[in-house]
Amino acid sequence: MPCKDKTEDNEKEILQKVIAGEISFRNIDKIAESADSAVCIRRNALEEITGTRFETVQHYTFDVAAATKRNIENMIGAVQIPLGIAGPLTINGEFAEGNFYLPLATTEGALVASANRGCSAISSSGGANVRIFQDVMTRAPVFKFDDVVQAKAFTDWISRPEIFAQMKEKAEGTTRFGKLLDVEPYVTGNTVYLRFIFDTKDAMGMNMVTIATEAVTHLIQDEFGVIPLSLSGNMCIDKKPAAINTILGRGKTVIADTIIPAKIVEEKLKCKPETMADVNYRKNLLGSARAGALGFNAHSANIVAALFIACGQDAAHVVEGSTAITTIEVTKNGDLYCSVTMPSLPVGTVGGGTGLGTQKDCLKLLGVQGPGEPSGSNSKKFAEIVAAGVLAGEISLIAAQAAGHLARAHAELGR
């Protein structure tokens, strides 16, 4: 139910103290009667302090107690984003098999319509093939030594099989599902970064690997006598564009492709295969290289963002989703081969925002809500769906640009 608009009499004393600065926003939760009450007090106090009058942020449907426990601090309400559907999209994956409707949360007009056209072209061509090539999550603490001699001794010690066995036991003692797969050292002068690589099953896993890695650093301190300067030394690397993720992968490394017959290209995409291939080569490949981009695509972040927001993913990981590589070429038969390679797609179907009501609905629509059977299968299925959706978005936008329809489409839709 929506949070009530005004505080009750028994909340007024707290409200006045918040307005007077005697109680901080973050401490309201400790003394209010309920999570809903804390939200109301905080919002009403903010209205009085700033002179703002909220008209809509107080209307929402999710469980406030659950959200404030694990998803948000200092909550005052909710921001709504329109949700649309693209599809059906036929996917021929190892985990995602069949027709899917993609829930896309966005405020960008024409995006859903464009994705829908791409879904239609793919489905009419027999669907998108999708495969996952790697599934890992990383965390990389940073250690400082006096000199390179100590740094080398440390990396030699870390590389010993019996030490890895101890680290693996320590890390996996913190989680039921996470598995430590490898530890890779990287050295810069007297600084050593250890890139811990985990399998996190259906969880996206950042919190899981952070907790597990911290446990291992205690072992390192006890056995080698060194503590990390930071639990994350940016060799992981999350929420920032990075070549290491593009080369080595982080999250799911997933590739989707399809072959669209020339007739469907002309009928549904309103252009020719040769024109689309040329646009992709000169825009996504040459243009991106000339610009020094890490992603070689048209707008993969658009579909990733819309699916992430709808399905309770960490929206900041759209950065990694933007590093996709789109390839388009004409086959020997004159048809159009299209692919999207996503080297770093961090997704999960448990934890984080996946427990919120509206996000659960969207995950259920895709058949991936909660843990999979076997463990890890739902997150892999979701990754395949995301990659196929990105492929649909790429095909449609490149076609629109090849046909000269991009500006017209936005104008016609009033965007």
ZIMO-V491119 format. One record per pair of residues at least 24 apart in sequence whose C-alpha atoms are under 8 Angstrom apart, sorted by sequence separation. I is the first residue (numbers start at 1). J is the second residue. If there is no record, write none. Layout:
[[I | J] [I | J]]
This chain:
[[18 | 42] [81 | 105] [82 | 106] [177 | 201] [300 | 324] [320 | 344] [321 | 345] [81 | 106] [82 | 107] [158 | 183] [297 | 322] [320 | 345] [11 | 37] [15 | 41] [19 | 45] [81 | 107] [86 | 112] [297 | 323] [320 | 346] [14 | 41] [15 | 42] [18 | 45] [19 | 46] [85 | 112] [86 | 113] [158 | 185] [295 | 322] [296 | 323] [297 | 324] [36 | 64] [84 | 112] [295 | 323] [296 | 324] [297 | 325] [298 | 326] [317 | 345] [15 | 44] [16 | 45] [19 | 48] [35 | 64] [36 | 65] [86 | 115] [87 | 116] [90 | 119] [294 | 323] [295 | 324] [296 | 325] [297 | 326] [317 | 346] [349 | 378] [7 | 37] [11 | 41] [15 | 45] [19 | 49] [35 | 65] [86 | 116] [89 | 119] [155 | 185] [178 | 208] [295 | 325] [296 | 326] [348 | 378] [349 | 379] [34 | 65] [85 | 116] [88 | 119] [89 | 120] [178 | 209] [348 | 379] [42 | 74] [43 | 75] [87 | 119] [88 | 120] [90 | 122] [91 | 123] [347 | 379] [3 | 36] [7 | 40] [35 | 68] [42 | 75] [43 | 76] [86 | 119] [87 | 120] [89 | 122] [90 | 123] [175 | 208] [349 | 382] [3 | 37] [6 | 40] [7 | 41] [42 | 76] [43 | 77] [89 | 123] [313 | 347] [348 | 382] [5 | 40] [39 | 74] [88 | 123] [92 | 127] [93 | 128] [313 | 348] [347 | 382] [3 | 39] [4 | 40] [39 | 75] [40 | 76] [90 | 126] [91 | 127] [92 | 128] [93 | 129] [94 | 130] [151 | 187] [347 | 383] [3 | 40] [7 | 44] [39 | 76] [90 | 127] [91 | 128] [92 | 129] [93 | 130] [94 | 131] [155 | 192] [174 | 211] [175 | 212] [6 | 44] [39 | 77] [89 | 127] [90 | 128] [91 | 129] [92 | 130] [93 | 131] [174 | 212] [314 | 352] [345 | 383] [5 | 44] [91 | 130] [151 | 190] [173 | 212] [313 | 352] [314 | 353] [150 | 190] [151 | 191] [172 | 212] [193 | 233] [195 | 235] [312 | 352] [313 | 353] [148 | 189] [151 | 192] [171 | 212] [174 | 215] [195 | 236] [312 | 353] [313 | 354] [147 | 189] [148 | 190] [170 | 212] [171 | 213] [193 | 235] [284 | 326] [311 | 353] [312 | 354] [147 | 190] [311 | 354] [312 | 355] [146 | 190] [171 | 215] [312 | 356] [145 | 190] [170 | 215] [171 | 216] [342 | 387] [144 | 190] [145 | 191] [170 | 216] [280 | 326] [281 | 327] [26 | 73] [144 | 191] [145 | 192] [204 | 251] [280 | 327] [281 | 328] [312 | 359] [340 | 387] [26 | 74] [143 | 191] [144 | 192] [246 | 294] [280 | 328] [310 | 358] [311 | 359] [312 | 360] [25 | 74] [142 | 191] [143 | 192] [167 | 216] [170 | 219] [310 | 359] [311 | 360] [142 | 192] [143 | 193] [309 | 359] [340 | 390] [142 | 193] [243 | 294] [277 | 328] [311 | 362] [340 | 391] [141 | 193] [142 | 194] [167 | 219] [242 | 294] [276 | 328] [277 | 329] [310 | 362] [311 | 363] [339 | 391] [5 | 58] [140 | 193] [141 | 194] [241 | 294] [277 | 330] [338 | 391] [4 | 58] [140 | 194] [141 | 195] [3 | 58] [140 | 195] [274 | 329] [2 | 58] [3 | 59] [139 | 195] [140 | 196] [273 | 329] [274 | 330] [2 | 59] [3 | 60] [138 | 195] [139 | 196] [273 | 330] [338 | 395] [1 | 59] [2 | 60] [138 | 196] [139 | 197] [1 | 60] [2 | 61] [138 | 197] [277 | 336] [1 | 61] [137 | 197] [138 | 198] [1 | 62] [136 | 197] [137 | 198] [273 | 334] [136 | 198] [137 | 199] [273 | 335] [136 | 199] [137 | 200] [273 | 336] [135 | 199] [136 | 200] [137 | 204] [139 | 206] [137 | 205] [138 | 206] [326 | 394] [137 | 206] [139 | 209] [154 | 224] [138 | 209] [139 | 210] [265 | 336] [137 | 209] [141 | 213] [262 | 334] [261 | 334] [262 | 335] [3 | 77] [139 | 213] [261 | 335] [262 | 336] [245 | 320] [260 | 335] [261 | 336] [259 | 335] [260 | 336] [239 | 316] [246 | 323] [259 | 336] [260 | 337] [239 | 317] [241 | 319] [259 | 337] [260 | 338] [238 | 317] [239 | 318] [240 | 319] [241 | 320] [258 | 337] [259 | 338] [307 | 386] [239 | 319] [240 | 320] [257 | 337] [258 | 338] [239 | 320] [257 | 338] [258 | 339] [238 | 320] [241 | 323] [257 | 339] [304 | 386] [143 | 226] [256 | 339] [257 | 340] [303 | 386] [143 | 227] [144 | 228] [255 | 339] [256 | 340] [143 | 228] [144 | 229] [255 | 340] [256 | 341] [142 | 228] [143 | 229] [255 | 341] [303 | 389] [304 | 390] [141 | 228] [142 | 229] [143 | 230] [254 | 341] [255 | 342] [303 | 390] [141 | 229] [142 | 230] [253 | 341] [254 | 342] [141 | 230] [142 | 231] [253 | 342] [254 | 343] [141 | 231] [142 | 232] [252 | 342] [253 | 343] [254 | 344] [300 | 390] [303 | 393] [140 | 231] [141 | 232] [142 | 233] [252 | 343] [253 | 344] [254 | 345] [300 | 391] [139 | 231] [140 | 232] [141 | 233] [252 | 344] [253 | 345] [139 | 232] [140 | 233] [250 | 343] [251 | 344] [252 | 345] [300 | 393] [140 | 234] [249 | 343] [250 | 344] [251 | 345] [252 | 346] [299 | 393] [300 | 394] [140 | 235] [248 | 343] [249 | 344] [250 | 345] [251 | 346] [252 | 347] [299 | 394] [139 | 235] [140 | 236] [247 | 343] [250 | 346] [251 | 347] [298 | 394] [139 | 236] [140 | 237] [246 | 343] [297 | 394] [138 | 236] [139 | 237] [245 | 343] [246 | 344] [299 | 397] [138 | 237] [245 | 344] [298 | 397] [298 | 398] [138 | 250] [136 | 249] [137 | 250] [136 | 250] [137 | 251] [134 | 249] [135 | 250] [136 | 251] [135 | 251] [136 | 252] [134 | 251] [135 | 252] [134 | 252] [135 | 253] [280 | 398] [133 | 252] [134 | 253] [279 | 398] [132 | 252] [133 | 253] [134 | 254] [132 | 253] [133 | 254] [132 | 254] [133 | 255] [276 | 398] [279 | 401] [131 | 254] [132 | 255] [276 | 399] [279 | 402] [130 | 254] [131 | 255] [130 | 255] [131 | 256] [130 | 256] [276 | 402] [129 | 256] [130 | 257] [269 | 396] [275 | 402] [128 | 256] [129 | 257] [252 | 380] [256 | 384] [271 | 399] [128 | 257] [129 | 258] [254 | 383] [270 | 399] [128 | 258] [254 | 384] [269 | 399] [127 | 258] [252 | 383] [256 | 387] [257 | 388] [269 | 400] [271 | 402] [255 | 387] [256 | 388] [271 | 403] [125 | 258] [254 | 387] [270 | 403] [125 | 259] [257 | 391] [125 | 260] [256 | 391] [122 | 258] [125 | 261] [122 | 259] [122 | 260] [121 | 260] [125 | 264] [124 | 264] [204 | 346] [121 | 264] [204 | 347] [205 | 348] [121 | 265] [203 | 347] [204 | 348] [203 | 348] [204 | 349] [202 | 348] [203 | 349] [204 | 350] [121 | 268] [202 | 349] [203 | 350] [204 | 351] [121 | 269] [202 | 350] [203 | 351] [117 | 268] [117 | 269] [202 | 370] [202 | 371] [202 | 372] [202 | 375] [203 | 376] [201 | 375] [202 | 376] [201 | 376] [202 | 377] [204 | 379] [200 | 376] [201 | 377] [202 | 378] [203 | 379] [202 | 379] [201 | 379] [202 | 380] [115 | 303] [111 | 302] [104 | 303] [106 | 305] [105 | 305] [106 | 306] [105 | 306] [104 | 306] [105 | 307] [103 | 306] [104 | 307] [103 | 307] [105 | 309] [102 | 307] [104 | 309] [105 | 310] [104 | 310] [103 | 310] [103 | 311] [137 | 346] [83 | 310] [132 | 380] [132 | 384] [131 | 384] [130 | 384] [130 | 387] [130 | 388] [103 | 362] [129 | 388] [128 | 388] [103 | 365] [101 | 365] [102 | 366] [101 | 366] [100 | 366] [119 | 389] [122 | 392] [121 | 392] [118 | 391] [119 | 392] [115 | 389] [118 | 392] [119 | 393] [117 | 392] [118 | 393] [116 | 392] [118 | 394] [115 | 392] [118 | 395] [115 | 393] [118 | 396] [114 | 393] [117 | 396] [71 | 352] [115 | 396] [70 | 352] [71 | 353] [95 | 377] [114 | 396] [95 | 378] [114 | 397] [95 | 380] [96 | 381] [100 | 385] [95 | 381] [96 | 382] [94 | 381] [102 | 389] [93 | 381] [96 | 384] [67 | 356] [95 | 384] [96 | 385] [93 | 384] [63 | 356] [62 | 356] [63 | 357] [91 | 385] [62 | 357] [61 | 357] [62 | 358] [91 | 388] [110 | 409] [89 | 389] [110 | 410] [109 | 410] [110 | 413] [109 | 413] [110 | 415] [109 | 415]]
